[in-house]
Amino acid sequence: MNSLWLDFNKKETSFPSLSNDLECDVCIIGAGIFGLTCAYYLSLLGFKVTVLEKDFIGGKTTGHTTAKITSQHGLFYDYLIDSYGKNFASDYLTVNEQAIQNIKKIIDTEKIKCDFEFQNSFVYTTKHSELTTIKKEISAVESIGFPCELVTKTGLPFEIEGAICFKNQAQFHPIKYLSGLCNCILNQNSNIYTQTMATKIEEDTNSSYLVYSDKAKIKCKFVIIASHYPFVNFPGFYFLKMYQSTSYLIAIETNKTLFHGMYINPSNPIFSYRTVRHNGKELLLIGGGDHKTGQPSCYQDTYGILEQEAKKFYPDSKVLYRWNTQDCISLDKLPFIGSFSSTMPRVFVGTGFKKWGMTLSNVAANIIVDEIYGKNNPYAYLFTPSRLKPIKNRDEMKNMIVQTANSLVINKLKNTNLSFDTIANNSGGIIEIQNEKVGIYKNPDGKIYAVKPVCTHLGCLLSWNDIDKTWDCPCHGSRFDFSRKKFVQPCP
């Protein structure tokens, strides 16, 4: 099944591919919500912008999100105060609150019909042992002057111990929003090209860059890498500073009356809830099943646990859509927004939005547009990509290093437990043939697809994903289809 958001008129998300060389002021690589928001603001300022998209508009992370527009990024503000101080935490909250209003202003100004509506947002718990943590977060948020409250009753179909509530947050239909942005960008004499993969960025003479695609090249003054995970490895080294997390969503239909508001709990198993109007019906979105991309997972721990949750409270429910997404998460939980590298002036990046990209994409776009326009942005310091502060989450950094080392070297040397005969139809795995690792997938009819199970990025050993029938990289989240000929999630 596909994402509910992508059940949309493809004519509004597909554009011509780039076939001829051209020149512009700014080339943006990636047409998700971050890239198109940058293009929108820049084109209004008079810059001639060219957007390149490998697939179609919003087809990756933006089209697979929960589409919550909120400054409540889990239980995050106590962490920020403890790690960086009250002023830092206050600025982070303020700039995300501004982003909600920025998005609403764009929608109103451009008359974009995208089902935008204000909703209250909650982080809740059903565990008495977590109530102290909820209360601690409330104290942290109140200490930086933001109104929030502890509630013990919500519209959820089960009892809770307590929740922290942020009022006047929002939700919308992300692909309808992007379609509206595209119309505005094109009306400002800028260009959007889909089915166009950027392959290389090269510094040219006269303070300009050349961006190469598979069929043509673009000469420009500035480049914005908005490709979810930066596809340029050196310099920057973002593959050492982030990992990818996979999470799952289902959309269900039920005859029961549904609640309002946006909800998420803070610890595993994580469940996220929101409602959406779709084809004249109100549906419930349930998300969760998070795990590091590339780690083995099964249906029961992903879609299965969401479907079980739905049936528990809505026995008559019917699953209409299933989808999953990958999110980039930095080791210190803060996005990287700003200059890509000191050795590549005028190249910018926004990544690591840690599952809250609807709001943080607008934050990132404003910071980078201000930089290009020569304007000081008072919040840029929060997200500088060159930061060298000590990593507080040392355990996670250690786990990331160990996982990468295992996939690069150790797992390649280990004997596999699988044999050709033990791989069932419509499944896959890695076997050994003449001391070489070979990835095998058998389709439902028993047809065999054999691949070299190594990522094209840095050579990590791939793992088989039996849910999506893909080969996934546990190092940096690259994903390939079962034949390994097509990227499901591009390598960086």
Stockholm file with secondary structure:
# STOCKHOLM 1.0

chainA/1-492         MNSLWLDFNKKETSFPSLSNDLECDVCIIGAGIFGLTCAYYLSLLGFKVTVLEKDFIGGKTTGHTTAKITSQHGLFYDYLIDSYGKNFASDYLTVNEQAIQNIKKIIDTEKIKCDFEFQNSFVYTTKHSELTTIKKEISAVESIGFPCELVTKTGLPFEIEGAICFKNQAQFHPIKYLSGLCNCILNQNSNIYTQTMATKIEEDTNSSYLVYSDKAKIKCKFVIIASHYPFVNFPGFYFLKMYQSTSYLIAIETNKTLFHGMYINPSNPIFSYRTVRHNGKELLLIGGGDHKTGQPSCYQDTYGILEQEAKKFYPDSKVLYRWNTQDCISLDKLPFIGSFSSTMPRVFVGTGFKKWGMTLSNVAANIIVDEIYGKNNPYAYLFTPSRLKPIKNRDEMKNMIVQTANSLVINKLKNTNLSFDTIANNSGGIIEIQNEKVGIYKNPDGKIYAVKPVCTHLGCLLSWNDIDKTWDCPCHGSRFDFSRKKFVQPCP
#=GR chainA/1-492 SS CCCSTTSSCGGGTCCCCCCSCEEEEEEEECCSHHHHHHHHHHHHTTCCEEEECSSSTTTTTGGGSCCEECSCCSSCHHHHHHHHCHHHHHHHHHHHHHHHHHHHHHHHHHTCCSCCEEEEEEEEESCGGGHHHHHHHHHHHHHTTCCCEEESCCSSSSCCSEEEEEEEEEECCHHHHHHHHHHHHHHTTCEEECSCCEEEEEECSSSCEEEEESSCEEEEEEEEECSSSCSCCTTTCGGGTEEEEEEEEEEEECSSCCCCSEEECSSSSCEEEEEEEETTEEEEEEEEEEEETTSCCCGGGTHHHHHHHHHHHCTTCEEEEEEEEEEEEETTSCCEEEESCTTSTTEEEEECCTTCHHHHHHHHHHHHHHHHHTCCCTTGGGGCTTCCCCCSCHHHHHHHHHHHHIIIIIHHHSCCSCCGGGSCTTEEEEEEETTEEEEEEECTTCCEEEECCBCTTTCCBCEEETTTTEEECTTTCCEEETTSSSEEECCC
#=GC SS_cons         CCCSTTSSCGGGTCCCCCCSCEEEEEEEECCSHHHHHHHHHHHHTTCCEEEECSSSTTTTTGGGSCCEECSCCSSCHHHHHHHHCHHHHHHHHHHHHHHHHHHHHHHHHHTCCSCCEEEEEEEEESCGGGHHHHHHHHHHHHHTTCCCEEESCCSSSSCCSEEEEEEEEEECCHHHHHHHHHHHHHHTTCEEECSCCEEEEEECSSSCEEEEESSCEEEEEEEEECSSSCSCCTTTCGGGTEEEEEEEEEEEECSSCCCCSEEECSSSSCEEEEEEEETTEEEEEEEEEEEETTSCCCGGGTHHHHHHHHHHHCTTCEEEEEEEEEEEEETTSCCEEEESCTTSTTEEEEECCTTCHHHHHHHHHHHHHHHHHTCCCTTGGGGCTTCCCCCSCHHHHHHHHHHHHIIIIIHHHSCCSCCGGGSCTTEEEEEEETTEEEEEEECTTCCEEEECCBCTTTCCBCEEETTTTEEECTTTCCEEETTSSSEEECCC
//
